[in-house]
Amino acid sequence: MVVLRVIGWLLLVAALLALGWDIFLSIHDASLHMTPALAVWHRLSPGSLNLAQSAIEHIAKSAWDPTVLAVLRQAIWLVLGIPGLLLAILTRTRKRRRFGR
């Protein structure tokens, strides 16, 4: 659980940094700017993107184009932020309640 919580918080930090970058670019260019996750992945590691595409197409031929690409075309802060938020919420520590107080 601790590892998943740390991963969730790291994803949230990365999403906030990406959101800050998109806000900076939007202000600088005076137009709305949202960096797609696909562009970031392609810029960081095009080989792993091609490998992921071929692996997903090998498992399910029609899964890459309508579903995975639809997610990867969204803003990077959204793609990182939603799973990060879910992991952070689902793995949070809960205080034990003492009965009688």
DOFI-593598 format. One record per atom (N, C-alpha, C, CB): chain; x, y, z; residue number from 0; residue in three letters. Coordinates in steps of 0.2 Angstrom, whole numbers. Glycine has a CB too. Example, Ala and Ser with C-alpha at 12.3 -4.5 7.8 and 13.67 -1.06 7.14 Angstrom:
BEGIN
+-------+-------+-------+-------+-----+------+
| kette |     x |     y |     z |  nr | rest |
+-------+-------+-------+-------+-----+------+
|     A |    66 |   -28 |    39 |   0 |  ALA |
|     A |    62 |   -22 |    39 |   0 |  ALA |
|     A |    66 |   -16 |    39 |   0 |  ALA |
|     A |    57 |   -22 |    45 |   0 |  ALA |
|     A |    64 |   -11 |    35 |   1 |  SER |
|     A |    68 |    -5 |    36 |   1 |  SER |
|     A |    64 |     0 |    39 |   1 |  SER |
|     A |    70 |    -3 |    29 |   1 |  SER |
+-------+-------+-------+-------+-----+------+
//
This chain:
BEGIN
+-------+-------+-------+-------+-----+------+
| kette |     x |     y |     z |  nr | rest |
+-------+-------+-------+-------+-----+------+
|     A |     4 |    -6 |     0 |   0 |  MET |
|     A |     0 |     0 |     0 |   0 |  MET |
|     A |     4 |     6 |     0 |   0 |  MET |
|     A |    -5 |     0 |     6 |   0 |  MET |
|     A |    10 |     6 |     3 |   1 |  VAL |
|     A |    14 |    12 |     4 |   1 |  VAL |
|     A |    17 |    14 |    -3 |   1 |  VAL |
|     A |    20 |    11 |     9 |   1 |  VAL |
|     A |    19 |     8 |    -7 |   2 |  VAL |
|     A |    22 |    10 |   -13 |   2 |  VAL |
|     A |    17 |    13 |   -18 |   2 |  VAL |
|     A |    24 |     3 |   -16 |   2 |  VAL |
|     A |    10 |    10 |   -18 |   3 |  LEU |
|     A |     5 |    13 |   -22 |   3 |  LEU |
|     A |     4 |    21 |   -20 |   3 |  LEU |
|     A |    -1 |     9 |   -21 |   3 |  LEU |
|     A |     4 |    22 |   -13 |   4 |  ARG |
|     A |     3 |    29 |   -11 |   4 |  ARG |
|     A |     8 |    33 |   -14 |   4 |  ARG |
|     A |     3 |    29 |    -3 |   4 |  ARG |
|     A |    15 |    31 |   -13 |   5 |  VAL |
|     A |    20 |    35 |   -16 |   5 |  VAL |
|     A |    20 |    36 |   -23 |   5 |  VAL |
|     A |    27 |    32 |   -14 |   5 |  VAL |
|     A |    18 |    31 |   -27 |   6 |  ILE |
|     A |    17 |    32 |   -34 |   6 |  ILE |
|     A |    11 |    37 |   -36 |   6 |  ILE |
|     A |    15 |    25 |   -37 |   6 |  ILE |
|     A |     6 |    37 |   -32 |   7 |  GLY |
|     A |     0 |    41 |   -33 |   7 |  GLY |
|     A |     2 |    48 |   -32 |   7 |  GLY |
|     A |    -5 |    40 |   -28 |   7 |  GLY |
|     A |     6 |    50 |   -26 |   8 |  TRP |
|     A |     9 |    56 |   -25 |   8 |  TRP |
|     A |    14 |    59 |   -30 |   8 |  TRP |
|     A |    12 |    57 |   -18 |   8 |  TRP |
|     A |    18 |    54 |   -33 |   9 |  LEU |
|     A |    22 |    56 |   -38 |   9 |  LEU |
|     A |    19 |    58 |   -44 |   9 |  LEU |
|     A |    27 |    50 |   -39 |   9 |  LEU |
|     A |    14 |    54 |   -46 |  10 |  LEU |
|     A |     9 |    56 |   -52 |  10 |  LEU |
|     A |     6 |    63 |   -51 |  10 |  LEU |
|     A |     4 |    50 |   -53 |  10 |  LEU |
|     A |     4 |    64 |   -45 |  11 |  LEU |
|     A |     1 |    71 |   -43 |  11 |  LEU |
|     A |     5 |    76 |   -44 |  11 |  LEU |
|     A |    -3 |    71 |   -37 |  11 |  LEU |
|     A |    12 |    75 |   -42 |  12 |  VAL |
|     A |    17 |    80 |   -42 |  12 |  VAL |
|     A |    18 |    82 |   -50 |  12 |  VAL |
|     A |    23 |    79 |   -38 |  12 |  VAL |
|     A |    19 |    76 |   -53 |  13 |  ALA |
|     A |    21 |    77 |   -61 |  13 |  ALA |
|     A |    15 |    80 |   -64 |  13 |  ALA |
|     A |    22 |    70 |   -64 |  13 |  ALA |
|     A |     9 |    79 |   -62 |  14 |  ALA |
|     A |     3 |    82 |   -65 |  14 |  ALA |
|     A |     3 |    89 |   -64 |  14 |  ALA |
|     A |    -4 |    79 |   -63 |  14 |  ALA |
|     A |     4 |    91 |   -58 |  15 |  LEU |
|     A |     4 |    98 |   -56 |  15 |  LEU |
|     A |    10 |   102 |   -60 |  15 |  LEU |
|     A |     5 |    99 |   -48 |  15 |  LEU |
|     A |    16 |    99 |   -60 |  16 |  LEU |
|     A |    21 |   102 |   -64 |  16 |  LEU |
|     A |    19 |   103 |   -72 |  16 |  LEU |
|     A |    28 |    98 |   -64 |  16 |  LEU |
|     A |    16 |    98 |   -74 |  17 |  ALA |
|     A |    14 |    98 |   -81 |  17 |  ALA |
|     A |     8 |   104 |   -82 |  17 |  ALA |
|     A |    11 |    92 |   -84 |  17 |  ALA |
|     A |     4 |   104 |   -77 |  18 |  LEU |
|     A |    -1 |   109 |   -77 |  18 |  LEU |
|     A |     2 |   116 |   -77 |  18 |  LEU |
|     A |    -6 |   108 |   -72 |  18 |  LEU |
|     A |     7 |   117 |   -73 |  19 |  GLY |
|     A |    10 |   123 |   -72 |  19 |  GLY |
|     A |    14 |   125 |   -79 |  19 |  GLY |
|     A |    15 |   123 |   -67 |  19 |  GLY |
|     A |    17 |   120 |   -82 |  20 |  TRP |
|     A |    20 |   122 |   -89 |  20 |  TRP |
|     A |    15 |   124 |   -94 |  20 |  TRP |
|     A |    24 |   115 |   -91 |  20 |  TRP |
|     A |     9 |   120 |   -94 |  21 |  ASP |
|     A |     4 |   122 |   -99 |  21 |  ASP |
|     A |     1 |   129 |   -97 |  21 |  ASP |
|     A |    -2 |   117 |   -99 |  21 |  ASP |
|     A |     0 |   131 |   -91 |  22 |  ILE |
|     A |    -2 |   138 |   -89 |  22 |  ILE |
|     A |     3 |   143 |   -91 |  22 |  ILE |
|     A |    -3 |   138 |   -82 |  22 |  ILE |
|     A |    10 |   141 |   -90 |  23 |  PHE |
|     A |    15 |   146 |   -92 |  23 |  PHE |
|     A |    15 |   147 |  -100 |  23 |  PHE |
|     A |    22 |   143 |   -90 |  23 |  PHE |
|     A |    14 |   141 |  -104 |  24 |  LEU |
|     A |    14 |   142 |  -111 |  24 |  LEU |
|     A |     8 |   146 |  -113 |  24 |  LEU |
|     A |    14 |   135 |  -114 |  24 |  LEU |
|     A |     2 |   145 |  -110 |  25 |  SER |
|     A |    -4 |   148 |  -112 |  25 |  SER |
|     A |    -3 |   155 |  -111 |  25 |  SER |
|     A |   -10 |   145 |  -108 |  25 |  SER |
|     A |     0 |   157 |  -105 |  26 |  ILE |
|     A |     1 |   165 |  -104 |  26 |  ILE |
|     A |     6 |   167 |  -109 |  26 |  ILE |
|     A |     3 |   166 |   -97 |  26 |  ILE |
|     A |    11 |   164 |  -110 |  27 |  HIS |
|     A |    16 |   166 |  -115 |  27 |  HIS |
|     A |    14 |   167 |  -122 |  27 |  HIS |
|     A |    22 |   161 |  -115 |  27 |  HIS |
|     A |    10 |   162 |  -124 |  28 |  ASP |
|     A |     7 |   162 |  -131 |  28 |  ASP |
|     A |     1 |   166 |  -132 |  28 |  ASP |
|     A |     7 |   155 |  -134 |  28 |  ASP |
|     A |    -2 |   168 |  -126 |  29 |  ALA |
|     A |    -9 |   171 |  -126 |  29 |  ALA |
|     A |   -14 |   167 |  -129 |  29 |  ALA |
|     A |    -8 |   178 |  -129 |  29 |  ALA |
|     A |   -14 |   161 |  -129 |  30 |  SER |
|     A |   -19 |   156 |  -131 |  30 |  SER |
|     A |   -19 |   150 |  -127 |  30 |  SER |
|     A |   -18 |   154 |  -139 |  30 |  SER |
|     A |   -24 |   146 |  -127 |  31 |  LEU |
|     A |   -24 |   140 |  -123 |  31 |  LEU |
|     A |   -20 |   135 |  -125 |  31 |  LEU |
|     A |   -32 |   137 |  -122 |  31 |  LEU |
|     A |   -16 |   132 |  -121 |  32 |  HIS |
|     A |   -11 |   127 |  -123 |  32 |  HIS |
|     A |   -11 |   121 |  -118 |  32 |  HIS |
|     A |    -4 |   130 |  -123 |  32 |  HIS |
|     A |   -13 |   115 |  -121 |  33 |  MET |
|     A |   -13 |   109 |  -117 |  33 |  MET |
|     A |    -9 |   104 |  -121 |  33 |  MET |
|     A |   -20 |   106 |  -116 |  33 |  MET |
|     A |    -3 |   102 |  -118 |  34 |  THR |
|     A |     1 |    97 |  -120 |  34 |  THR |
|     A |    -2 |    90 |  -120 |  34 |  THR |
|     A |     8 |    97 |  -117 |  34 |  THR |
|     A |    -2 |    86 |  -126 |  35 |  PRO |
|     A |    -5 |    80 |  -126 |  35 |  PRO |
|     A |     0 |    75 |  -123 |  35 |  PRO |
|     A |    -7 |    78 |  -133 |  35 |  PRO |
|     A |    -2 |    70 |  -119 |  36 |  ALA |
|     A |     2 |    65 |  -117 |  36 |  ALA |
|     A |     6 |    61 |  -122 |  36 |  ALA |
|     A |    -2 |    60 |  -112 |  36 |  ALA |
|     A |     3 |    60 |  -128 |  37 |  LEU |
|     A |     6 |    57 |  -133 |  37 |  LEU |
|     A |    12 |    60 |  -135 |  37 |  LEU |
|     A |     1 |    56 |  -139 |  37 |  LEU |
|     A |    12 |    67 |  -136 |  38 |  ALA |
|     A |    18 |    71 |  -138 |  38 |  ALA |
|     A |    23 |    70 |  -133 |  38 |  ALA |
|     A |    16 |    78 |  -139 |  38 |  ALA |
|     A |    22 |    70 |  -126 |  39 |  VAL |
|     A |    27 |    70 |  -121 |  39 |  VAL |
|     A |    30 |    63 |  -121 |  39 |  VAL |
|     A |    24 |    71 |  -114 |  39 |  VAL |
|     A |    26 |    58 |  -122 |  40 |  TRP |
|     A |    29 |    51 |  -122 |  40 |  TRP |
|     A |    33 |    50 |  -128 |  40 |  TRP |
|     A |    23 |    46 |  -122 |  40 |  TRP |
|     A |    31 |    53 |  -134 |  41 |  HIS |
|     A |    35 |    53 |  -140 |  41 |  HIS |
|     A |    42 |    56 |  -139 |  41 |  HIS |
|     A |    31 |    55 |  -146 |  41 |  HIS |
|     A |    42 |    62 |  -136 |  42 |  ARG |
|     A |    48 |    66 |  -135 |  42 |  ARG |
|     A |    52 |    63 |  -130 |  42 |  ARG |
|     A |    46 |    73 |  -133 |  42 |  ARG |
|     A |    50 |    59 |  -125 |  43 |  LEU |
|     A |    54 |    56 |  -120 |  43 |  LEU |
|     A |    57 |    50 |  -123 |  43 |  LEU |
|     A |    50 |    55 |  -114 |  43 |  LEU |
|     A |    53 |    45 |  -126 |  44 |  SER |
|     A |    55 |    39 |  -127 |  44 |  SER |
|     A |    51 |    36 |  -133 |  44 |  SER |
|     A |    55 |    34 |  -121 |  44 |  SER |
|     A |    52 |    38 |  -139 |  45 |  PRO |
|     A |    48 |    35 |  -145 |  45 |  PRO |
|     A |    49 |    28 |  -146 |  45 |  PRO |
|     A |    51 |    39 |  -151 |  45 |  PRO |
|     A |    54 |    25 |  -144 |  46 |  GLY |
|     A |    55 |    17 |  -145 |  46 |  GLY |
|     A |    50 |    14 |  -140 |  46 |  GLY |
|     A |    62 |    15 |  -143 |  46 |  GLY |
|     A |    49 |    16 |  -134 |  47 |  SER |
|     A |    45 |    13 |  -129 |  47 |  SER |
|     A |    37 |    14 |  -131 |  47 |  SER |
|     A |    46 |    15 |  -122 |  47 |  SER |
|     A |    36 |    20 |  -135 |  48 |  LEU |
|     A |    29 |    21 |  -137 |  48 |  LEU |
|     A |    28 |    16 |  -143 |  48 |  LEU |
|     A |    29 |    28 |  -140 |  48 |  LEU |
|     A |    32 |    15 |  -147 |  49 |  ASN |
|     A |    31 |    10 |  -153 |  49 |  ASN |
|     A |    31 |     3 |  -150 |  49 |  ASN |
|     A |    37 |    10 |  -158 |  49 |  ASN |
|     A |    35 |     1 |  -145 |  50 |  LEU |
|     A |    34 |    -5 |  -142 |  50 |  LEU |
|     A |    27 |    -6 |  -138 |  50 |  LEU |
|     A |    40 |    -6 |  -137 |  50 |  LEU |
|     A |    25 |    -1 |  -135 |  51 |  ALA |
|     A |    18 |    -1 |  -132 |  51 |  ALA |
|     A |    13 |    -2 |  -137 |  51 |  ALA |
|     A |    17 |     5 |  -127 |  51 |  ALA |
|     A |    13 |     1 |  -142 |  52 |  GLN |
|     A |     8 |     1 |  -147 |  52 |  GLN |
|     A |     8 |    -6 |  -150 |  52 |  GLN |
|     A |    10 |     6 |  -153 |  52 |  GLN |
|     A |    14 |    -9 |  -152 |  53 |  SER |
|     A |    14 |   -16 |  -155 |  53 |  SER |
|     A |    12 |   -21 |  -150 |  53 |  SER |
|     A |    21 |   -17 |  -158 |  53 |  SER |
|     A |    14 |   -20 |  -143 |  54 |  ALA |
|     A |    11 |   -25 |  -138 |  54 |  ALA |
|     A |     4 |   -25 |  -138 |  54 |  ALA |
|     A |    15 |   -24 |  -132 |  54 |  ALA |
|     A |     1 |   -19 |  -137 |  55 |  ILE |
|     A |    -6 |   -18 |  -136 |  55 |  ILE |
|     A |   -10 |   -21 |  -143 |  55 |  ILE |
|     A |    -8 |   -11 |  -135 |  55 |  ILE |
|     A |    -7 |   -19 |  -148 |  56 |  GLU |
|     A |   -10 |   -22 |  -155 |  56 |  GLU |
|     A |   -10 |   -29 |  -155 |  56 |  GLU |
|     A |    -7 |   -18 |  -161 |  56 |  GLU |
|     A |    -5 |   -32 |  -152 |  57 |  HIS |
|     A |    -4 |   -39 |  -152 |  57 |  HIS |
|     A |    -9 |   -43 |  -148 |  57 |  HIS |
|     A |     3 |   -41 |  -150 |  57 |  HIS |
|     A |   -10 |   -39 |  -142 |  58 |  ILE |
|     A |   -15 |   -42 |  -138 |  58 |  ILE |
|     A |   -22 |   -41 |  -140 |  58 |  ILE |
|     A |   -15 |   -39 |  -131 |  58 |  ILE |
|     A |   -24 |   -35 |  -142 |  59 |  ALA |
|     A |   -31 |   -34 |  -145 |  59 |  ALA |
|     A |   -30 |   -29 |  -150 |  59 |  ALA |
|     A |   -35 |   -30 |  -139 |  59 |  ALA |
|     A |   -31 |   -31 |  -156 |  60 |  LYS |
|     A |   -30 |   -27 |  -162 |  60 |  LYS |
|     A |   -33 |   -20 |  -163 |  60 |  LYS |
|     A |   -32 |   -31 |  -169 |  60 |  LYS |
|     A |   -39 |   -20 |  -160 |  61 |  SER |
|     A |   -43 |   -14 |  -161 |  61 |  SER |
|     A |   -43 |   -10 |  -154 |  61 |  SER |
|     A |   -50 |   -15 |  -162 |  61 |  SER |
|     A |   -39 |   -11 |  -150 |  62 |  ALA |
|     A |   -38 |    -8 |  -143 |  62 |  ALA |
|     A |   -34 |    -1 |  -144 |  62 |  ALA |
|     A |   -36 |   -12 |  -138 |  62 |  ALA |
|     A |   -29 |    -1 |  -148 |  63 |  TRP |
|     A |   -25 |     5 |  -148 |  63 |  TRP |
|     A |   -28 |    11 |  -151 |  63 |  TRP |
|     A |   -18 |     3 |  -152 |  63 |  TRP |
|     A |   -31 |    10 |  -157 |  64 |  ASP |
|     A |   -33 |    16 |  -160 |  64 |  ASP |
|     A |   -39 |    20 |  -157 |  64 |  ASP |
|     A |   -35 |    15 |  -167 |  64 |  ASP |
|     A |   -45 |    16 |  -155 |  65 |  PRO |
|     A |   -50 |    20 |  -152 |  65 |  PRO |
|     A |   -49 |    22 |  -145 |  65 |  PRO |
|     A |   -57 |    17 |  -153 |  65 |  PRO |
|     A |   -46 |    17 |  -141 |  66 |  THR |
|     A |   -46 |    18 |  -134 |  66 |  THR |
|     A |   -39 |    21 |  -131 |  66 |  THR |
|     A |   -47 |    12 |  -130 |  66 |  THR |
|     A |   -34 |    18 |  -132 |  67 |  VAL |
|     A |   -27 |    20 |  -130 |  67 |  VAL |
|     A |   -26 |    27 |  -133 |  67 |  VAL |
|     A |   -22 |    15 |  -131 |  67 |  VAL |
|     A |   -26 |    28 |  -139 |  68 |  LEU |
|     A |   -25 |    34 |  -142 |  68 |  LEU |
|     A |   -29 |    40 |  -140 |  68 |  LEU |
|     A |   -25 |    34 |  -150 |  68 |  LEU |
|     A |   -36 |    38 |  -138 |  69 |  ALA |
|     A |   -40 |    43 |  -136 |  69 |  ALA |
|     A |   -38 |    46 |  -129 |  69 |  ALA |
|     A |   -47 |    41 |  -135 |  69 |  ALA |
|     A |   -35 |    42 |  -125 |  70 |  VAL |
|     A |   -32 |    44 |  -118 |  70 |  VAL |
|     A |   -26 |    48 |  -119 |  70 |  VAL |
|     A |   -31 |    37 |  -114 |  70 |  VAL |
|     A |   -22 |    45 |  -124 |  71 |  LEU |
|     A |   -15 |    49 |  -125 |  71 |  LEU |
|     A |   -16 |    55 |  -128 |  71 |  LEU |
|     A |   -11 |    44 |  -129 |  71 |  LEU |
|     A |   -21 |    57 |  -131 |  72 |  ARG |
|     A |   -22 |    63 |  -134 |  72 |  ARG |
|     A |   -25 |    68 |  -129 |  72 |  ARG |
|     A |   -27 |    63 |  -140 |  72 |  ARG |
|     A |   -26 |    66 |  -123 |  73 |  GLN |
|     A |   -28 |    71 |  -118 |  73 |  GLN |
|     A |   -22 |    75 |  -115 |  73 |  GLN |
|     A |   -32 |    67 |  -113 |  73 |  GLN |
|     A |   -23 |    80 |  -111 |  74 |  ALA |
|     A |   -18 |    84 |  -108 |  74 |  ALA |
|     A |   -14 |    79 |  -104 |  74 |  ALA |
|     A |   -21 |    90 |  -105 |  74 |  ALA |
|     A |    -8 |    80 |  -103 |  75 |  ILE |
|     A |    -3 |    76 |   -99 |  75 |  ILE |
|     A |    -5 |    77 |   -92 |  75 |  ILE |
|     A |     4 |    78 |  -100 |  75 |  ILE |
|     A |    -7 |    83 |   -90 |  76 |  TRP |
|     A |    -9 |    84 |   -83 |  76 |  TRP |
|     A |   -15 |    80 |   -81 |  76 |  TRP |
|     A |    -9 |    91 |   -81 |  76 |  TRP |
|     A |   -19 |    79 |   -85 |  77 |  LEU |
|     A |   -25 |    75 |   -84 |  77 |  LEU |
|     A |   -24 |    67 |   -84 |  77 |  LEU |
|     A |   -31 |    77 |   -90 |  77 |  LEU |
|     A |   -20 |    65 |   -89 |  78 |  VAL |
|     A |   -18 |    58 |   -89 |  78 |  VAL |
|     A |   -14 |    56 |   -83 |  78 |  VAL |
|     A |   -14 |    57 |   -96 |  78 |  VAL |
|     A |   -10 |    60 |   -80 |  79 |  LEU |
|     A |    -6 |    59 |   -74 |  79 |  LEU |
|     A |   -10 |    60 |   -68 |  79 |  LEU |
|     A |     0 |    62 |   -74 |  79 |  LEU |
|     A |   -14 |    65 |   -68 |  80 |  GLY |
|     A |   -18 |    67 |   -62 |  80 |  GLY |
|     A |   -23 |    63 |   -60 |  80 |  GLY |
|     A |   -20 |    74 |   -63 |  80 |  GLY |
|     A |   -27 |    60 |   -64 |  81 |  ILE |
|     A |   -33 |    56 |   -62 |  81 |  ILE |
|     A |   -30 |    49 |   -59 |  81 |  ILE |
|     A |   -37 |    54 |   -68 |  81 |  ILE |
|     A |   -26 |    46 |   -62 |  82 |  PRO |
|     A |   -23 |    40 |   -58 |  82 |  PRO |
|     A |   -20 |    41 |   -52 |  82 |  PRO |
|     A |   -19 |    36 |   -63 |  82 |  PRO |
|     A |   -16 |    47 |   -52 |  83 |  GLY |
|     A |   -13 |    49 |   -46 |  83 |  GLY |
|     A |   -17 |    51 |   -40 |  83 |  GLY |
|     A |    -8 |    55 |   -47 |  83 |  GLY |
|     A |   -23 |    54 |   -42 |  84 |  LEU |
|     A |   -28 |    56 |   -37 |  84 |  LEU |
|     A |   -31 |    50 |   -34 |  84 |  LEU |
|     A |   -33 |    61 |   -40 |  84 |  LEU |
|     A |   -33 |    45 |   -39 |  85 |  LEU |
|     A |   -36 |    39 |   -37 |  85 |  LEU |
|     A |   -32 |    35 |   -32 |  85 |  LEU |
|     A |   -38 |    35 |   -43 |  85 |  LEU |
|     A |   -25 |    34 |   -34 |  86 |  LEU |
|     A |   -21 |    30 |   -30 |  86 |  LEU |
|     A |   -20 |    34 |   -23 |  86 |  LEU |
|     A |   -14 |    30 |   -33 |  86 |  LEU |
|     A |   -19 |    40 |   -23 |  87 |  ALA |
|     A |   -18 |    44 |   -17 |  87 |  ALA |
|     A |   -25 |    43 |   -12 |  87 |  ALA |
|     A |   -17 |    51 |   -18 |  87 |  ALA |
|     A |   -30 |    43 |   -15 |  88 |  ILE |
|     A |   -37 |    43 |   -11 |  88 |  ILE |
|     A |   -38 |    36 |    -9 |  88 |  ILE |
|     A |   -43 |    45 |   -15 |  88 |  ILE |
|     A |   -37 |    31 |   -13 |  89 |  LEU |
|     A |   -38 |    24 |   -11 |  89 |  LEU |
|     A |   -33 |    21 |    -6 |  89 |  LEU |
|     A |   -38 |    20 |   -17 |  89 |  LEU |
|     A |   -27 |    24 |    -6 |  90 |  THR |
|     A |   -22 |    21 |    -2 |  90 |  THR |
|     A |   -20 |    26 |     4 |  90 |  THR |
|     A |   -15 |    20 |    -5 |  90 |  THR |
|     A |   -25 |    30 |     6 |  91 |  ARG |
|     A |   -24 |    35 |    11 |  91 |  ARG |
|     A |   -24 |    31 |    18 |  91 |  ARG |
|     A |   -28 |    41 |    11 |  91 |  ARG |
|     A |   -21 |    33 |    23 |  92 |  THR |
|     A |   -21 |    30 |    29 |  92 |  THR |
|     A |   -27 |    33 |    33 |  92 |  THR |
|     A |   -15 |    31 |    33 |  92 |  THR |
|     A |   -31 |    29 |    36 |  93 |  ARG |
|     A |   -36 |    31 |    40 |  93 |  ARG |
|     A |   -35 |    31 |    47 |  93 |  ARG |
|     A |   -43 |    27 |    38 |  93 |  ARG |
|     A |   -37 |    36 |    51 |  94 |  LYS |
|     A |   -36 |    35 |    58 |  94 |  LYS |
|     A |   -41 |    31 |    61 |  94 |  LYS |
|     A |   -37 |    43 |    61 |  94 |  LYS |
|     A |   -39 |    27 |    66 |  95 |  ARG |
|     A |   -43 |    22 |    69 |  95 |  ARG |
|     A |   -47 |    26 |    74 |  95 |  ARG |
|     A |   -39 |    17 |    73 |  95 |  ARG |
|     A |   -54 |    25 |    75 |  96 |  ARG |
|     A |   -58 |    28 |    79 |  96 |  ARG |
|     A |   -58 |    24 |    86 |  96 |  ARG |
|     A |   -65 |    29 |    76 |  96 |  ARG |
|     A |   -58 |    28 |    91 |  97 |  ARG |
|     A |   -59 |    25 |    98 |  97 |  ARG |
|     A |   -66 |    26 |   100 |  97 |  ARG |
|     A |   -54 |    27 |   103 |  97 |  ARG |
|     A |   -69 |    20 |   102 |  98 |  PHE |
|     A |   -76 |    21 |   104 |  98 |  PHE |
|     A |   -76 |    23 |   111 |  98 |  PHE |
|     A |   -79 |    14 |   103 |  98 |  PHE |
|     A |   -80 |    27 |   113 |  99 |  GLY |
|     A |   -81 |    29 |   120 |  99 |  GLY |
|     A |   -78 |    36 |   121 |  99 |  GLY |
|     A |   -78 |    24 |   125 |  99 |  GLY |
|     A |   -75 |    39 |   116 | 100 |  ARG |
|     A |   -73 |    46 |   117 | 100 |  ARG |
|     A |   -77 |    51 |   112 | 100 |  ARG |
|     A |   -66 |    46 |   115 | 100 |  ARG |
+-------+-------+-------+-------+-----+------+
//
